[in-house]
Amino acid sequence: MPIYEYTCGDCSRLTSVFVKSMNATSKTVCTHCGSRKLSRTLSRFAYHKSEQRVLEKHGAEPQQLEDYKDPRQIGRWAERKLDEYGMEMPDKAREMIDAAREGELPSPVDEL
């Protein structure tokens, strides 16, 4: 069940269309202006960033608010700061950081 993307010839905006099967015909219209002048567009795709790519992009310290959306970045920052202050990582914090690295956000963060 593919999702196709089209660029509108009138307003130049992108419209995504879910198609039940590759052989099905769809009557696509621009979701923004209602035009039928659509041309198929090469879709963007998502990929999982490796830890190395995250470090390359964000560096050692989070630089902006967006950086804190990556749980690996938050955990590295907390580990580094506690190490700088010569403090032991509390067991509960260690569990939360390890869980976040596996993709499981702690409930206070998940509720946001």
Contacts in CASP RR format, 6 or more apart in sequence:
PFRMAT RR
TARGET T0000
AUTHOR 0000-0000-0000
METHOD contacts of the structure
MODEL  1
MPIYEYTCGDCSRLTSVFVKSMNATSKTVCTHCGSRKLSRTLSRFAYHKS
EQRVLEKHGAEPQQLEDYKDPRQIGRWAERKLDEYGMEMPDKAREMIDAA
REGELPSPVDEL
1 18 0 8 1.000
1 19 0 8 1.000
1 20 0 8 1.000
1 21 0 8 1.000
2 18 0 8 1.000
2 19 0 8 1.000
2 22 0 8 1.000
3 16 0 8 1.000
3 17 0 8 1.000
3 18 0 8 1.000
3 19 0 8 1.000
3 43 0 8 1.000
4 16 0 8 1.000
4 17 0 8 1.000
4 19 0 8 1.000
4 26 0 8 1.000
4 28 0 8 1.000
4 40 0 8 1.000
4 43 0 8 1.000
5 14 0 8 1.000
5 15 0 8 1.000
5 16 0 8 1.000
5 17 0 8 1.000
5 40 0 8 1.000
5 41 0 8 1.000
5 42 0 8 1.000
5 43 0 8 1.000
6 14 0 8 1.000
6 15 0 8 1.000
6 16 0 8 1.000
6 17 0 8 1.000
6 28 0 8 1.000
6 30 0 8 1.000
6 38 0 8 1.000
6 39 0 8 1.000
6 40 0 8 1.000
6 41 0 8 1.000
7 13 0 8 1.000
7 14 0 8 1.000
7 15 0 8 1.000
7 38 0 8 1.000
7 39 0 8 1.000
7 41 0 8 1.000
8 14 0 8 1.000
8 15 0 8 1.000
8 30 0 8 1.000
8 32 0 8 1.000
8 33 0 8 1.000
8 35 0 8 1.000
8 37 0 8 1.000
8 38 0 8 1.000
9 30 0 8 1.000
9 35 0 8 1.000
9 37 0 8 1.000
9 38 0 8 1.000
9 39 0 8 1.000
10 30 0 8 1.000
10 33 0 8 1.000
10 35 0 8 1.000
10 37 0 8 1.000
11 30 0 8 1.000
11 32 0 8 1.000
11 33 0 8 1.000
11 35 0 8 1.000
13 30 0 8 1.000
13 32 0 8 1.000
13 33 0 8 1.000
14 41 0 8 1.000
15 28 0 8 1.000
15 29 0 8 1.000
15 30 0 8 1.000
15 31 0 8 1.000
15 32 0 8 1.000
15 38 0 8 1.000
17 26 0 8 1.000
17 28 0 8 1.000
19 26 0 8 1.000
28 36 0 8 1.000
28 38 0 8 1.000
29 35 0 8 1.000
29 36 0 8 1.000
29 38 0 8 1.000
30 36 0 8 1.000
30 37 0 8 1.000
30 38 0 8 1.000
49 57 0 8 1.000
51 72 0 8 1.000
54 70 0 8 1.000
54 72 0 8 1.000
54 73 0 8 1.000
58 67 0 8 1.000
58 70 0 8 1.000
58 73 0 8 1.000
60 80 0 8 1.000
61 77 0 8 1.000
62 68 0 8 1.000
62 73 0 8 1.000
62 74 0 8 1.000
62 77 0 8 1.000
67 73 0 8 1.000
68 74 0 8 1.000
71 97 0 8 1.000
71 100 0 8 1.000
71 101 0 8 1.000
71 103 0 8 1.000
71 105 0 8 1.000
71 109 0 8 1.000
72 100 0 8 1.000
72 101 0 8 1.000
74 97 0 8 1.000
74 100 0 8 1.000
75 97 0 8 1.000
75 100 0 8 1.000
75 101 0 8 1.000
78 89 0 8 1.000
78 93 0 8 1.000
78 97 0 8 1.000
79 89 0 8 1.000
79 97 0 8 1.000
82 88 0 8 1.000
82 89 0 8 1.000
89 97 0 8 1.000
96 106 0 8 1.000
99 105 0 8 1.000
99 106 0 8 1.000
100 106 0 8 1.000
100 109 0 8 1.000
END
